[in-house]
Amino acid sequence: MYVAGGAIALVGSYFCPWKGLSIPIGVLGLLGVVGGIVVLLRRRDYRAMRSEYGQADSTLSDLSGEDQGKLP
């Protein structure tokens, strides 16, 4: 979502006829693209580290049904 929004902002800044508005839109778009890439890489690294330590993804353990009937 961040990457797509940033890419749209970059394209919009390229076609913007006003230089004063084009530069801030382009900077925000670039920050969006870079921020989105950072988020994607961190999620990927987090998932790899969890599997490396033998912890399954929490969404998969929720579906296993082992905790049904137990009170917190």
Beta strands, then each sheet from edge to edge (+ up, - down):
end
